[in-house]
Amino acid sequence: MSVTKINNKKFITILRDMQSSYEKNLSHIICSIHVVI
């Protein structure tokens, strides 16, 4: 039970990290597109 909870926490943390890095990349891409245009 506790192992599952720890794994879920790790998974959620990884998901959050991916989401935040994806948002950062997205804003970078949008910025560069604006610069190109």
FILOLUM-97684 format. One record per residue (C-alpha): x, y, z. Coordinates in steps of 0.2 Angstrom, whole numbers, padded with zeros to 4 digits, always signed. Layout:
! residues N
XYZ ...
END
This chain:
! residues 37
+0000+0000+0000 +0013+0012+0005 +0024+0007-0010 +0010+0011-0022 +0007+0028-0013 +0026+0032-0016 +0025+0027-0034 +0010+0037-0037 +0018+0052-0029 +0034+0050-0040 +0023+0048-0055 +0013+0063-0051 +0029+0073-0048 +0036+0067-0065 +0020+0072-0073 +0020+0089-0066 +0038+0091-0071 +0034+0086-0089 +0019+0098-0089 +0029+0113-0083 +0044+0109-0095 +0031+0107-0109 +0023+0124-0105 +0041+0132-0104 +0045+0125-0121 +0028+0130-0128 +0031+0148-0123 +0049+0147-0130 +0042+0141-0147 +0028+0154-0147 +0041+0168-0143 +0052+0162-0157 +0037+0161-0169 +0033+0179-0165 +0051+0184-0168 +0051+0175-0185 +0035+0183-0190 
END
